[in-house]
């Protein structure tokens, strides 16, 4: 069935079964609704109107939700989990997304929803920590994190040059010696937040900082324990080498000779 025909049938009041949701898709929608209610604490107003628009040939469902109507799209874009975008000020994972998700699955299904995994999307995970929508600047920063992850893949060796856009107000011409410094993680980063942890460490080493809003996220989603231990051992080696060099420098210093003033 084409998207246009499906849109027409839904506006005409055809039953929801026309969407032919797969069991796995229903489970995903239930999990997404549970995440929005229990993790983000969203509580939509009763009676919010939903007008289904279309289901694309891809894995997206579009609808108009609420009054004034907001265009909501739910899709399976990342790791086969549901994410939602909306034309409202929140822009994603909002009450309109929740209303559409719960409209697509029966209430009894939503009440039995499975526990959603820790990662619905990078934006959703960060919002769950900050307990607020992200600003446009913050969303752009998160998009940059994910773009870098897609570009560099899941390698354990990168350079500052690749993560330089994640620094706040970096110099325009930092020099080759800065850009060539390694960004290392003991194991490949599994997601954008893990990538950011590795990037933050490398940027801090060249005296560049990352946005303040990510500090709370870093506490909620710390780097893997194996990373922490490996980095601790690296830091110990660095400090031991510094102490050795300082000790050598002190041993080369000659004591001041005492000068006797003439009578």
Secondary structure, DSSP 8 states (H G I E B T S, - for coil): --HHHHHHHHHTT--GGGG---HHHHHHHHHHHHIIIIIS-----TT--EEEEEE-SSSEEEEEETTTTEEEEEEEEETTEEEEEESSTT-BS-HHHHHHHHHHS-HHHHHT-----S-S-HHHHHHHHHTS---HHHHHHHHHHHHHHHHH-S-SEEEHHHHGGGSSS--S---HHHHTSEEE-SS--SSHHHHHHHHHHHHHHTT----THHHHHHHHS---HHHHHHHHHHHHHHHHHHHHHHHHHHHH-----------
